[in-house]
Amino acid sequence: SFEWNDGLFDVTWSENNEHVLVTCSGDGSLQLWDTAKAAGPLQVYKEHTQEVYSVDWSQTRGEQLMVSGSWDQTIKLWDPTVGKSLCTFRGHESVIYSTIWSPHIPGCFASASGDQTLRIWDVKSTGVRIVVPAHQAEILSCDWCKYNENLLVTGAVDCSLRGWDLRNVRQPVFELLGHTYAIRRVKFSPFHASVLASCSYDFSVRFWNFSNPDPLLETVEHHTEFTCGLDLSLQSPTQVADCAWDETIKIYDPICLAMPA
């Protein structure tokens, strides 16, 4: 167990060292921790001027990069072996809620912001590659499809999920409606190409198959407060973990994932 003197908003594991992880916090800093060394952080990176809400570790072999998104409207690129950021990405006009690497394209990441846009960036050119005016509301979460390098999903304060094909972003390729409050987190399944999960301030977790005419597979309501965190296991095709403001983590196998697809 590690302690930090401010609220922690996100955490990401190293992709090349099973003991190393990075957190980000409300004081504008990122912290590099080593579970094999019980002392404080190995390194603290303090460059953002406001809360750091998102941090993600690159999944591309051969490069060790982290990307962080902050309420100061900037995204920063880090190499954990270098004491300062490699570069800063500017363009968002409001707080950044989510920054996530492409699992397919080296050096490419997406960001979601309160400025109602989804943006695609390339580390080789510090400018933005694609700007998607994805919702008419703040976008709190985005994720890349594991099976299609051109497909992303966004979840927003307007209670909707929208799928985006980067080859044509004029309109969404799907829209999923059903949540009654802002969507806090959305995740594609690592096992099913057209299945995703979302959690919301409406206390629920919903599972969807966007290729179905009736896409909602299941609604799980087992929290008594805002459901904020969600992930689908990489090891078990049926297992899900979520967490909420009710101070509980639930680990379970929803019926829709336990049934053969």
DRENPA-3360 file (N, C-alpha, C; in nm, 2 decimals, always signed):
BEGIN
1 = SFEWNDGL = +0.09/-0.12/+0.00/+0.00/+0.00/+0.00/+0.09/+0.12/+0.00 ~ +0.06/+0.22/-0.09/+0.14/+0.34/-0.10/+0.04/+0.46/-0.06 ~ +0.10/+0.56/-0.01/+0.03/+0.68/+0.03/+0.08/+0.80/-0.06 ~ -0.02/+0.89/-0.09/+0.02/+1.01/-0.15/-0.07/+1.12/-0.09 ~ -0.02/+1.25/-0.09/-0.09/+1.35/-0.01/-0.19/+1.42/-0.09 ~ -0.25/+1.36/-0.20/-0.36/+1.42/-0.27/-0.44/+1.31/-0.33 ~ -0.56/+1.35/-0.37/-0.65/+1.25/-0.44/-0.59/+1.19/-0.56 ~ -0.60/+1.06/-0.58/-0.55/+1.00/-0.70/-0.66/+0.96/-0.80;
9 = FDVTWSEN = -0.64/+1.00/-0.93/-0.75/+0.99/-1.02/-0.74/+0.87/-1.12 ~ -0.62/+0.83/-1.14/-0.61/+0.72/-1.24/-0.48/+0.64/-1.21 ~ -0.47/+0.52/-1.26/-0.35/+0.43/-1.24/-0.33/+0.35/-1.37 ~ -0.21/+0.32/-1.40/-0.18/+0.24/-1.52/-0.05/+0.16/-1.49 ~ -0.06/+0.03/-1.53/+0.06/-0.06/-1.51/+0.16/-0.04/-1.62 ~ +0.28/-0.06/-1.58/+0.39/-0.07/-1.68/+0.36/-0.18/-1.78 ~ +0.40/-0.17/-1.90/+0.38/-0.28/-2.00/+0.51/-0.36/-2.01 ~ +0.61/-0.32/-1.94/+0.74/-0.40/-1.95/+0.80/-0.44/-1.81;
17 = NEHVLVTC = +0.74/-0.40/-1.70/+0.79/-0.44/-1.57/+0.67/-0.46/-1.48 ~ +0.66/-0.59/-1.43/+0.54/-0.63/-1.36/+0.53/-0.56/-1.22 ~ +0.63/-0.49/-1.18/+0.63/-0.43/-1.05/+0.60/-0.28/-1.05 ~ +0.60/-0.22/-1.17/+0.60/-0.07/-1.19/+0.46/-0.03/-1.23 ~ +0.41/+0.08/-1.16/+0.29/+0.14/-1.20/+0.30/+0.29/-1.18 ~ +0.21/+0.36/-1.25/+0.20/+0.51/-1.24/+0.07/+0.55/-1.20 ~ +0.06/+0.65/-1.11/-0.06/+0.71/-1.07/-0.06/+0.86/-1.11 ~ -0.17/+0.93/-1.11/-0.18/+1.07/-1.13/-0.28/+1.13/-1.03;
25 = SGDGSLQL = -0.26/+1.26/-1.00/-0.33/+1.31/-0.88/-0.38/+1.46/-0.90 ~ -0.45/+1.50/-0.80/-0.51/+1.63/-0.80/-0.42/+1.74/-0.79 ~ -0.29/+1.72/-0.75/-0.19/+1.82/-0.73/-0.11/+1.85/-0.86 ~ -0.16/+1.79/-0.97/-0.09/+1.81/-1.10/+0.03/+1.72/-1.13 ~ +0.05/+1.62/-1.04/+0.17/+1.54/-1.05/+0.14/+1.39/-1.09 ~ +0.24/+1.32/-1.15/+0.23/+1.18/-1.17/+0.34/+1.12/-1.08 ~ +0.31/+0.99/-1.04/+0.39/+0.92/-0.95/+0.43/+0.79/-1.00 ~ +0.56/+0.75/-1.01/+0.60/+0.62/-1.05/+0.64/+0.54/-0.93;
33 = WDTAKAAG = +0.57/+0.42/-0.92/+0.58/+0.34/-0.80/+0.64/+0.20/-0.84 ~ +0.71/+0.14/-0.75/+0.77/+0.00/-0.77/+0.72/-0.08/-0.65 ~ +0.64/-0.19/-0.68/+0.59/-0.27/-0.57/+0.69/-0.35/-0.51 ~ +0.81/-0.37/-0.57/+0.92/-0.44/-0.51/+1.00/-0.35/-0.41 ~ +0.97/-0.22/-0.41/+1.03/-0.13/-0.32/+0.92/-0.05/-0.24 ~ +0.91/-0.09/-0.11/+0.80/-0.04/-0.03/+0.80/+0.11/+0.01 ~ +0.91/+0.17/-0.03/+0.92/+0.32/+0.01/+0.83/+0.40/-0.08 ~ +0.85/+0.53/-0.08/+0.77/+0.62/-0.16/+0.79/+0.61/-0.31;
41 = PLQVYKEH = +0.74/+0.70/-0.39/+0.76/+0.69/-0.54/+0.90/+0.69/-0.58 ~ +0.93/+0.62/-0.69/+1.06/+0.62/-0.75/+1.09/+0.76/-0.81 ~ +0.98/+0.82/-0.86/+0.99/+0.95/-0.93/+0.86/+1.02/-0.93 ~ +0.86/+1.15/-0.92/+0.74/+1.23/-0.93/+0.76/+1.33/-1.04 ~ +0.66/+1.34/-1.13/+0.67/+1.43/-1.24/+0.57/+1.54/-1.22 ~ +0.61/+1.66/-1.20/+0.52/+1.77/-1.16/+0.53/+1.88/-1.27 ~ +0.45/+1.87/-1.37/+0.45/+1.97/-1.48/+0.31/+2.03/-1.50 ~ +0.21/+1.94/-1.49/+0.07/+1.99/-1.51/+0.04/+2.09/-1.40;
49 = TQEVYSVD = -0.04/+2.19/-1.44/-0.08/+2.30/-1.34/-0.21/+2.28/-1.27 ~ -0.29/+2.17/-1.32/-0.41/+2.14/-1.25/-0.42/+1.99/-1.24 ~ -0.54/+1.94/-1.19/-0.56/+1.79/-1.17/-0.52/+1.71/-1.29 ~ -0.45/+1.60/-1.27/-0.42/+1.51/-1.38/-0.53/+1.40/-1.37 ~ -0.61/+1.39/-1.47/-0.73/+1.30/-1.45/-0.71/+1.17/-1.52 ~ -0.61/+1.15/-1.60/-0.59/+1.03/-1.68/-0.45/+1.00/-1.71 ~ -0.41/+0.87/-1.70/-0.27/+0.84/-1.74/-0.28/+0.70/-1.80 ~ -0.20/+0.67/-1.91/-0.21/+0.54/-1.97/-0.07/+0.51/-2.02;
57 = WSQTRGEQ = -0.03/+0.38/-2.02/+0.10/+0.33/-2.06/+0.09/+0.27/-2.20 ~ +0.18/+0.31/-2.29/+0.17/+0.26/-2.42/+0.18/+0.11/-2.43 ~ +0.10/+0.05/-2.52/+0.10/-0.09/-2.54/+0.19/-0.14/-2.65 ~ +0.26/-0.05/-2.72/+0.35/-0.09/-2.83/+0.48/-0.14/-2.78 ~ +0.52/-0.26/-2.82/+0.65/-0.31/-2.79/+0.76/-0.22/-2.84 ~ +0.87/-0.21/-2.76/+0.98/-0.14/-2.81/+0.98/+0.01/-2.78 ~ +0.87/+0.06/-2.73/+0.87/+0.20/-2.68/+0.80/+0.20/-2.54 ~ +0.86/+0.28/-2.45/+0.80/+0.29/-2.32/+0.76/+0.43/-2.30;
65 = LMVSGSWD = +0.63/+0.46/-2.33/+0.58/+0.59/-2.32/+0.45/+0.59/-2.24 ~ +0.43/+0.70/-2.17/+0.31/+0.73/-2.10/+0.25/+0.86/-2.15 ~ +0.11/+0.86/-2.14/+0.04/+0.99/-2.18/-0.05/+1.03/-2.07 ~ -0.05/+1.15/-2.03/-0.13/+1.20/-1.93/-0.22/+1.32/-1.98 ~ -0.35/+1.32/-1.92/-0.44/+1.43/-1.96/-0.48/+1.50/-1.84 ~ -0.49/+1.63/-1.85/-0.51/+1.72/-1.73/-0.62/+1.82/-1.75 ~ -0.67/+1.86/-1.63/-0.77/+1.97/-1.63/-0.71/+2.10/-1.68 ~ -0.58/+2.11/-1.69/-0.51/+2.23/-1.75/-0.52/+2.24/-1.90;
73 = QTIKLWDP = -0.60/+2.14/-1.96/-0.63/+2.14/-2.10/-0.51/+2.09/-2.19 ~ -0.41/+2.04/-2.12/-0.29/+1.98/-2.20/-0.28/+1.83/-2.18 ~ -0.22/+1.77/-2.28/-0.17/+1.63/-2.27/-0.02/+1.63/-2.27 ~ +0.04/+1.55/-2.19/+0.18/+1.54/-2.19/+0.23/+1.40/-2.22 ~ +0.34/+1.39/-2.29/+0.40/+1.26/-2.32/+0.52/+1.24/-2.24 ~ +0.54/+1.12/-2.18/+0.65/+1.09/-2.09/+0.72/+0.96/-2.12 ~ +0.85/+0.96/-2.10/+0.93/+0.84/-2.10/+0.97/+0.82/-1.96 ~ +0.93/+0.71/-1.89/+0.95/+0.70/-1.75/+1.10/+0.70/-1.71;
81 = TVGKSLCT = +1.19/+0.68/-1.80/+1.34/+0.69/-1.77/+1.39/+0.83/-1.78 ~ +1.30/+0.93/-1.83/+1.34/+1.07/-1.84/+1.27/+1.15/-1.74 ~ +1.34/+1.24/-1.67/+1.28/+1.31/-1.56/+1.18/+1.42/-1.59 ~ +1.16/+1.45/-1.72/+1.07/+1.55/-1.76/+0.99/+1.51/-1.88 ~ +0.88/+1.57/-1.91/+0.80/+1.53/-2.03/+0.87/+1.55/-2.16 ~ +0.84/+1.47/-2.26/+0.90/+1.47/-2.39/+0.84/+1.58/-2.47 ~ +0.71/+1.60/-2.46/+0.64/+1.71/-2.53/+0.50/+1.73/-2.47 ~ +0.44/+1.84/-2.51/+0.30/+1.88/-2.46/+0.21/+1.90/-2.58;
89 = FRGHESVI = +0.09/+1.84/-2.58/-0.01/+1.85/-2.68/-0.11/+1.95/-2.64 ~ -0.14/+2.05/-2.72/-0.24/+2.15/-2.69/-0.34/+2.15/-2.80 ~ -0.46/+2.19/-2.77/-0.57/+2.20/-2.87/-0.71/+2.19/-2.80 ~ -0.72/+2.11/-2.70/-0.85/+2.10/-2.63/-0.88/+2.23/-2.56 ~ -1.01/+2.26/-2.56/-1.05/+2.39/-2.51/-1.12/+2.38/-2.37 ~ -1.11/+2.26/-2.31/-1.17/+2.24/-2.18/-1.09/+2.13/-2.11 ~ -1.13/+2.09/-1.99/-1.06/+1.98/-1.92/-1.06/+1.86/-2.00 ~ -0.95/+1.78/-1.98/-0.93/+1.65/-2.04/-0.96/+1.54/-1.94;
97 = YSTIWSPH = -1.06/+1.45/-1.98/-1.10/+1.35/-1.89/-1.04/+1.21/-1.92 ~ -1.00/+1.19/-2.04/-0.95/+1.06/-2.08/-0.84/+1.07/-2.19 ~ -0.73/+0.99/-2.17/-0.63/+0.98/-2.27/-0.59/+0.83/-2.28 ~ -0.60/+0.78/-2.40/-0.58/+0.63/-2.41/-0.51/+0.60/-2.54 ~ -0.41/+0.51/-2.52/-0.33/+0.47/-2.64/-0.41/+0.38/-2.73 ~ -0.38/+0.38/-2.86/-0.43/+0.28/-2.95/-0.36/+0.15/-2.93 ~ -0.44/+0.04/-2.92/-0.37/-0.09/-2.91/-0.31/-0.14/-3.04 ~ -0.34/-0.07/-3.15/-0.30/-0.11/-3.28/-0.18/-0.03/-3.34;
105 = IPGCFASA = -0.20/+0.10/-3.33/-0.11/+0.20/-3.41/+0.00/+0.25/-3.32 ~ +0.12/+0.22/-3.34/+0.23/+0.28/-3.26/+0.23/+0.43/-3.25 ~ +0.24/+0.48/-3.13/+0.26/+0.63/-3.12/+0.13/+0.70/-3.14 ~ +0.01/+0.64/-3.13/-0.11/+0.70/-3.16/-0.20/+0.69/-3.03 ~ -0.26/+0.80/-2.99/-0.35/+0.80/-2.88/-0.47/+0.89/-2.90 ~ -0.58/+0.86/-2.82/-0.70/+0.94/-2.83/-0.72/+1.01/-2.70 ~ -0.80/+1.12/-2.70/-0.83/+1.20/-2.58/-0.98/+1.24/-2.59 ~ -1.04/+1.25/-2.47/-1.18/+1.29/-2.46/-1.19/+1.41/-2.36;
113 = SGDQTLRI = -1.27/+1.51/-2.39/-1.26/+1.63/-2.32/-1.40/+1.69/-2.29 ~ -1.40/+1.78/-2.20/-1.52/+1.86/-2.17/-1.55/+1.96/-2.28 ~ -1.46/+1.97/-2.38/-1.50/+2.06/-2.50/-1.58/+1.99/-2.60 ~ -1.63/+1.87/-2.57/-1.72/+1.79/-2.65/-1.66/+1.72/-2.77 ~ -1.52/+1.72/-2.77/-1.46/+1.65/-2.88/-1.38/+1.53/-2.84 ~ -1.37/+1.44/-2.93/-1.27/+1.33/-2.93/-1.16/+1.36/-3.02 ~ -1.04/+1.35/-2.98/-0.92/+1.39/-3.06/-0.83/+1.27/-3.08 ~ -0.77/+1.25/-3.19/-0.67/+1.15/-3.22/-0.54/+1.22/-3.25;
121 = WDVKSTGV = -0.43/+1.17/-3.18/-0.30/+1.24/-3.18/-0.19/+1.14/-3.23 ~ -0.08/+1.19/-3.28/+0.03/+1.11/-3.32/+0.16/+1.17/-3.25 ~ +0.23/+1.09/-3.18/+0.35/+1.15/-3.11/+0.46/+1.20/-3.20 ~ +0.45/+1.15/-3.32/+0.56/+1.20/-3.42/+0.53/+1.34/-3.47 ~ +0.40/+1.38/-3.46/+0.37/+1.52/-3.50/+0.29/+1.58/-3.38 ~ +0.34/+1.68/-3.31/+0.27/+1.72/-3.19/+0.13/+1.78/-3.21 ~ +0.09/+1.80/-3.34/-0.04/+1.85/-3.36/-0.15/+1.74/-3.36 ~ -0.27/+1.78/-3.36/-0.38/+1.68/-3.36/-0.40/+1.62/-3.50;
129 = RIVVPAHQ = -0.43/+1.49/-3.51/-0.46/+1.43/-3.64/-0.61/+1.45/-3.69 ~ -0.69/+1.41/-3.59/-0.84/+1.41/-3.62/-0.91/+1.48/-3.50 ~ -1.00/+1.56/-3.53/-1.09/+1.62/-3.43/-1.24/+1.57/-3.46 ~ -1.30/+1.51/-3.37/-1.43/+1.46/-3.38/-1.53/+1.53/-3.29 ~ -1.62/+1.61/-3.34/-1.72/+1.68/-3.25/-1.82/+1.57/-3.21 ~ -1.79/+1.49/-3.11/-1.86/+1.36/-3.09/-1.99/+1.37/-3.02 ~ -2.01/+1.47/-2.94/-2.13/+1.49/-2.86/-2.15/+1.64/-2.84 ~ -2.28/+1.67/-2.81/-2.31/+1.81/-2.77/-2.31/+1.81/-2.61;
137 = AEILSCDW = -2.21/+1.76/-2.55/-2.20/+1.75/-2.41/-2.06/+1.71/-2.38 ~ -2.02/+1.72/-2.25/-1.89/+1.68/-2.21/-1.87/+1.53/-2.23 ~ -1.75/+1.49/-2.28/-1.72/+1.35/-2.30/-1.63/+1.31/-2.19 ~ -1.67/+1.21/-2.11/-1.60/+1.17/-1.99/-1.51/+1.05/-2.01 ~ -1.53/+0.97/-2.12/-1.46/+0.85/-2.14/-1.46/+0.81/-2.29 ~ -1.35/+0.74/-2.33/-1.34/+0.69/-2.46/-1.26/+0.56/-2.46 ~ -1.27/+0.47/-2.56/-1.19/+0.35/-2.56/-1.18/+0.31/-2.71 ~ -1.07/+0.23/-2.73/-1.04/+0.18/-2.86/-1.09/+0.04/-2.87;
145 = CKYNENLL = -1.15/+0.00/-2.98/-1.18/-0.14/-3.01/-1.06/-0.22/-3.02 ~ -1.06/-0.34/-2.96/-0.94/-0.43/-2.97/-0.93/-0.50/-3.10 ~ -1.03/-0.50/-3.18/-1.04/-0.58/-3.30/-1.04/-0.50/-3.43 ~ -1.05/-0.36/-3.41/-1.06/-0.28/-3.53/-0.99/-0.15/-3.50 ~ -0.88/-0.12/-3.57/-0.79/-0.01/-3.54/-0.86/+0.12/-3.57 ~ -0.97/+0.12/-3.64/-1.04/+0.25/-3.68/-1.16/+0.28/-3.59 ~ -1.19/+0.19/-3.50/-1.32/+0.21/-3.42/-1.29/+0.25/-3.28 ~ -1.35/+0.36/-3.24/-1.35/+0.40/-3.10/-1.49/+0.42/-3.05;
153 = VTGAVDCS = -1.51/+0.43/-2.92/-1.64/+0.46/-2.86/-1.62/+0.57/-2.76 ~ -1.72/+0.66/-2.75/-1.72/+0.77/-2.65/-1.84/+0.76/-2.56 ~ -1.83/+0.80/-2.44/-1.94/+0.81/-2.35/-1.94/+0.95/-2.29 ~ -2.06/+1.00/-2.28/-2.07/+1.15/-2.25/-2.18/+1.18/-2.14 ~ -2.18/+1.31/-2.10/-2.28/+1.36/-2.01/-2.42/+1.35/-2.06 ~ -2.44/+1.34/-2.20/-2.57/+1.33/-2.26/-2.63/+1.19/-2.25 ~ -2.57/+1.10/-2.17/-2.61/+0.97/-2.14/-2.60/+0.87/-2.26 ~ -2.53/+0.92/-2.37/-2.52/+0.83/-2.48/-2.38/+0.78/-2.50;
161 = LRGWDLRN = -2.37/+0.66/-2.57/-2.25/+0.61/-2.62/-2.25/+0.62/-2.77 ~ -2.14/+0.66/-2.83/-2.13/+0.66/-2.97/-2.01/+0.60/-3.02 ~ -2.02/+0.52/-3.14/-1.91/+0.46/-3.20/-1.86/+0.54/-3.32 ~ -1.73/+0.55/-3.34/-1.67/+0.64/-3.44/-1.57/+0.56/-3.52 ~ -1.59/+0.56/-3.65/-1.50/+0.50/-3.75/-1.41/+0.61/-3.80 ~ -1.28/+0.60/-3.77/-1.18/+0.71/-3.80/-1.17/+0.74/-3.95 ~ -1.22/+0.65/-4.03/-1.21/+0.68/-4.18/-1.32/+0.77/-4.23 ~ -1.42/+0.78/-4.14/-1.53/+0.88/-4.18/-1.60/+0.92/-4.05;
169 = VRQPVFEL = -1.57/+1.03/-4.00/-1.62/+1.07/-3.86/-1.74/+1.17/-3.87 ~ -1.80/+1.18/-3.99/-1.91/+1.28/-4.00/-2.03/+1.24/-3.92 ~ -2.05/+1.11/-3.90/-2.16/+1.07/-3.81/-2.12/+0.94/-3.74 ~ -2.17/+0.91/-3.62/-2.14/+0.78/-3.55/-2.18/+0.66/-3.63 ~ -2.11/+0.55/-3.61/-2.15/+0.43/-3.68/-2.25/+0.35/-3.59 ~ -2.25/+0.39/-3.46/-2.36/+0.34/-3.38/-2.38/+0.44/-3.26 ~ -2.51/+0.43/-3.21/-2.54/+0.51/-3.09/-2.62/+0.42/-2.99 ~ -2.58/+0.42/-2.86/-2.64/+0.33/-2.77/-2.70/+0.42/-2.66;
177 = LGHTYAIR = -2.83/+0.40/-2.64/-2.91/+0.48/-2.55/-2.97/+0.40/-2.44 ~ -2.98/+0.45/-2.32/-3.04/+0.37/-2.21/-3.00/+0.42/-2.08 ~ -2.88/+0.47/-2.06/-2.84/+0.53/-1.94/-2.92/+0.65/-1.91 ~ -2.94/+0.68/-1.78/-3.02/+0.80/-1.75/-2.94/+0.91/-1.68 ~ -2.81/+0.89/-1.66/-2.72/+0.99/-1.62/-2.59/+0.98/-1.69 ~ -2.50/+1.07/-1.67/-2.37/+1.08/-1.74/-2.30/+0.94/-1.74 ~ -2.24/+0.91/-1.85/-2.16/+0.79/-1.86/-2.02/+0.82/-1.82 ~ -1.97/+0.74/-1.72/-1.84/+0.77/-1.65/-1.73/+0.69/-1.72;
185 = RVKFSPFH = -1.75/+0.57/-1.76/-1.65/+0.49/-1.82/-1.71/+0.39/-1.92 ~ -1.63/+0.37/-2.03/-1.67/+0.28/-2.13/-1.55/+0.19/-2.17 ~ -1.58/+0.06/-2.19/-1.47/-0.03/-2.22/-1.51/-0.13/-2.33 ~ -1.44/-0.15/-2.43/-1.46/-0.26/-2.53/-1.42/-0.39/-2.46 ~ -1.48/-0.50/-2.50/-1.45/-0.63/-2.46/-1.32/-0.67/-2.53 ~ -1.22/-0.74/-2.45/-1.11/-0.80/-2.51/-1.13/-0.93/-2.59 ~ -1.25/-0.99/-2.57/-1.28/-1.12/-2.63/-1.39/-1.12/-2.73 ~ -1.47/-1.01/-2.74/-1.58/-1.01/-2.84/-1.57/-0.88/-2.92;
193 = ASVLASCS = -1.57/-0.89/-3.05/-1.54/-0.77/-3.13/-1.64/-0.66/-3.12 ~ -1.77/-0.70/-3.09/-1.88/-0.60/-3.09/-1.95/-0.58/-2.96 ~ -1.88/-0.63/-2.85/-1.93/-0.61/-2.72/-1.86/-0.50/-2.64 ~ -1.93/-0.42/-2.57/-1.87/-0.32/-2.48/-1.95/-0.31/-2.35 ~ -1.89/-0.25/-2.25/-1.96/-0.22/-2.12/-1.94/-0.08/-2.09 ~ -2.04/-0.02/-2.01/-2.04/+0.12/-1.97/-2.09/+0.12/-1.83 ~ -2.04/+0.22/-1.76/-2.10/+0.25/-1.62/-2.13/+0.40/-1.61 ~ -2.22/+0.43/-1.52/-2.28/+0.56/-1.52/-2.31/+0.61/-1.38;
201 = YDFSVRFW = -2.33/+0.74/-1.37/-2.38/+0.80/-1.25/-2.52/+0.76/-1.22 ~ -2.59/+0.68/-1.31/-2.72/+0.63/-1.27/-2.71/+0.50/-1.19 ~ -2.59/+0.47/-1.14/-2.55/+0.36/-1.05/-2.55/+0.22/-1.13 ~ -2.57/+0.22/-1.26/-2.58/+0.10/-1.33/-2.45/+0.07/-1.42 ~ -2.44/-0.06/-1.45/-2.34/-0.10/-1.55/-2.42/-0.17/-1.66 ~ -2.39/-0.13/-1.78/-2.47/-0.19/-1.89/-2.38/-0.26/-1.99 ~ -2.42/-0.37/-2.05/-2.35/-0.45/-2.15/-2.42/-0.44/-2.28 ~ -2.34/-0.42/-2.38/-2.40/-0.39/-2.52/-2.34/-0.48/-2.62;
209 = NFSNPDPL = -2.41/-0.52/-2.72/-2.35/-0.57/-2.85/-2.40/-0.48/-2.96 ~ -2.31/-0.39/-3.01/-2.36/-0.28/-3.10/-2.39/-0.34/-3.24 ~ -2.36/-0.47/-3.26/-2.40/-0.52/-3.39/-2.54/-0.58/-3.39 ~ -2.60/-0.59/-3.27/-2.74/-0.64/-3.26/-2.84/-0.53/-3.29 ~ -2.96/-0.57/-3.35/-3.07/-0.47/-3.37/-3.12/-0.42/-3.23 ~ -3.12/-0.50/-3.13/-3.15/-0.46/-3.00/-3.02/-0.47/-2.91 ~ -2.94/-0.36/-2.90/-2.80/-0.38/-2.86/-2.78/-0.40/-2.71 ~ -2.88/-0.36/-2.62/-2.86/-0.38/-2.48/-2.87/-0.53/-2.44;
217 = LETVEHHT = -2.76/-0.58/-2.39/-2.76/-0.72/-2.35/-2.80/-0.74/-2.20 ~ -2.76/-0.65/-2.12/-2.79/-0.67/-1.97/-2.76/-0.54/-1.90 ~ -2.84/-0.51/-1.80/-2.82/-0.40/-1.70/-2.79/-0.46/-1.57 ~ -2.68/-0.42/-1.50/-2.65/-0.47/-1.37/-2.66/-0.35/-1.28 ~ -2.74/-0.36/-1.17/-2.76/-0.25/-1.07/-2.73/-0.31/-0.94 ~ -2.60/-0.31/-0.90/-2.56/-0.36/-0.77/-2.48/-0.26/-0.68 ~ -2.48/-0.14/-0.73/-2.42/-0.04/-0.64/-2.52/+0.06/-0.59 ~ -2.49/+0.13/-0.48/-2.59/+0.22/-0.42/-2.54/+0.37/-0.44;
225 = EFTCGLDL = -2.44/+0.38/-0.52/-2.38/+0.52/-0.55/-2.33/+0.52/-0.70 ~ -2.28/+0.64/-0.74/-2.22/+0.65/-0.87/-2.12/+0.54/-0.90 ~ -2.14/+0.48/-1.02/-2.04/+0.37/-1.06/-1.94/+0.44/-1.15 ~ -1.81/+0.44/-1.11/-1.71/+0.52/-1.17/-1.60/+0.44/-1.25 ~ -1.58/+0.32/-1.20/-1.47/+0.25/-1.26/-1.52/+0.11/-1.31 ~ -1.45/+0.07/-1.42/-1.50/-0.05/-1.49/-1.39/-0.11/-1.57 ~ -1.37/-0.25/-1.57/-1.28/-0.31/-1.66/-1.32/-0.45/-1.68 ~ -1.29/-0.51/-1.80/-1.32/-0.64/-1.83/-1.19/-0.72/-1.83;
233 = SLQSPTQV = -1.19/-0.84/-1.77/-1.07/-0.92/-1.75/-1.01/-0.95/-1.88 ~ -0.88/-0.95/-1.88/-0.80/-1.00/-2.00/-0.78/-1.15/-1.99 ~ -0.80/-1.21/-1.88/-0.78/-1.35/-1.86/-0.91/-1.43/-1.87 ~ -1.01/-1.38/-1.81/-1.14/-1.46/-1.82/-1.24/-1.39/-1.91 ~ -1.29/-1.45/-2.01/-1.39/-1.39/-2.10/-1.52/-1.34/-2.04 ~ -1.55/-1.39/-1.92/-1.68/-1.36/-1.86/-1.66/-1.27/-1.74 ~ -1.54/-1.24/-1.69/-1.53/-1.17/-1.56/-1.52/-1.02/-1.58 ~ -1.58/-0.94/-1.49/-1.59/-0.80/-1.49/-1.56/-0.75/-1.35;
241 = ADCAWDET = -1.49/-0.63/-1.34/-1.48/-0.56/-1.21/-1.53/-0.42/-1.23 ~ -1.60/-0.38/-1.13/-1.64/-0.23/-1.13/-1.63/-0.18/-0.99 ~ -1.63/-0.05/-0.97/-1.62/+0.02/-0.84/-1.71/+0.14/-0.84 ~ -1.74/+0.19/-0.72/-1.84/+0.30/-0.71/-1.81/+0.38/-0.59 ~ -1.88/+0.49/-0.58/-1.87/+0.58/-0.46/-1.92/+0.52/-0.34 ~ -1.99/+0.40/-0.35/-2.04/+0.33/-0.23/-1.92/+0.26/-0.16 ~ -1.80/+0.28/-0.20/-1.68/+0.23/-0.14/-1.66/+0.08/-0.16 ~ -1.73/+0.02/-0.26/-1.71/-0.12/-0.29/-1.66/-0.15/-0.43;
249 = IKIYDPIC = -1.59/-0.26/-0.45/-1.55/-0.31/-0.58/-1.63/-0.44/-0.59 ~ -1.69/-0.46/-0.71/-1.77/-0.58/-0.74/-1.69/-0.66/-0.85 ~ -1.67/-0.79/-0.83/-1.61/-0.87/-0.93/-1.71/-0.98/-0.96 ~ -1.75/-1.00/-1.08/-1.87/-1.08/-1.11/-1.87/-1.13/-1.26 ~ -1.95/-1.22/-1.29/-1.97/-1.27/-1.42/-2.11/-1.24/-1.47 ~ -2.13/-1.13/-1.55/-2.27/-1.11/-1.59/-2.32/-1.22/-1.68 ~ -2.45/-1.24/-1.67/-2.51/-1.35/-1.75/-2.48/-1.34/-1.90 ~ -2.49/-1.22/-1.95/-2.47/-1.21/-2.10/-2.33/-1.25/-2.15;
257 = LAMPA = -2.23/-1.24/-2.06/-2.10/-1.28/-2.10/-2.07/-1.43/-2.07 ~ -2.15/-1.49/-1.98/-2.13/-1.63/-1.95/-2.20/-1.72/-2.05 ~ -2.30/-1.66/-2.13/-2.36/-1.74/-2.23/-2.28/-1.74/-2.36 ~ -2.28/-1.85/-2.44/-2.20/-1.84/-2.56/-2.25/-1.74/-2.65 ~ -2.16/-1.66/-2.71/-2.19/-1.55/-2.80/-2.26/-1.60/-2.93;
% end
